[in-house]
């Protein structure tokens, strides 16, 4: 799996949780919470959707590592063993 595919799956996971995000162009380095209105339950559903779509478990201790889209891509890529560019 490539980083682009990972990013696409992450975007799909976000849209699954919040369908209104389908038309939002996310900035990779801006915190997600500054770009989209995700409450704590939405964030939990997002983490569960990452597990469902990508098979990546995110322990609660790592939630803070998922700040921006780029952070989520890097986290998931590392968990899947995708090389860093």
N, C-alpha and C positions, 0 to 999 in steps of 0.2 A: 504494500500500500504506500502511496506517495503522500507527501505532506499536503498537496493540493486535494487529494481524495479525503484525507483526514479533515481538512478545513471544510470541505463540502458536507461531510457527515456531521460535523459540529454545527454548521449552519442549519442543517436539516433537523438536528436535535432541538435547536433553539426554536425553530418554526413549529415543531411538534408541540412544544410547551406553550409558545405564544405565537399563534398564527399571524398576528398583525406584523410580525417581523419579516414576513416574506418579501416585503417591498423595501426593507431597510438595508442600506449598504453600511455594514459595520466597518469601523476603522480598526485595524489590527492592534494598534498600540494604545488605544483609549480604553479605560476600564469599562467592562460590559455594563456595570451598574450605572455609569454615566450616560450610556447610549440607549439602553433599553430599561423598561420598568419591570424588573424581575423582583418579586418579593421572595421571602425565604422559602416558601412552598414551591414557587416556580423554579428556584435554583435547585432544590432537591429533586424535582421532576426532571430538570435538565441533566443532573448528574446520573439519575437512573436511566435516562434515555441514552446517555453516553455508554453506559454499561450494556444496554440492550443492543444498540447499533454497532458498537465497536468492541464490546467485550472487555472494556477497561473499567476496573474497579477503582473508585476514588474514595479513599478513606476520609472520614470527616476531618482528620488532622491536616489533610491536603487541600481542603476547600479554598483556603486563602491563596493557594498557588494558581487558582483559576480566575485571575483578575480580568485579563483582557483576552480577546480572541487569540492573539499571538501566544499568550501564556497557556491557553487551553490546548492549542495546536502543539506547542512544545512539550507540554505534559503528556498528552496522549501519544505523541510520536515517541517519546522516551519510553513509555510503558509498552509500546508495540515494537520497540527495537528499530525504529526507522532512524537512519543516520541524520545527524544535524548537518545543515548546509554550512 
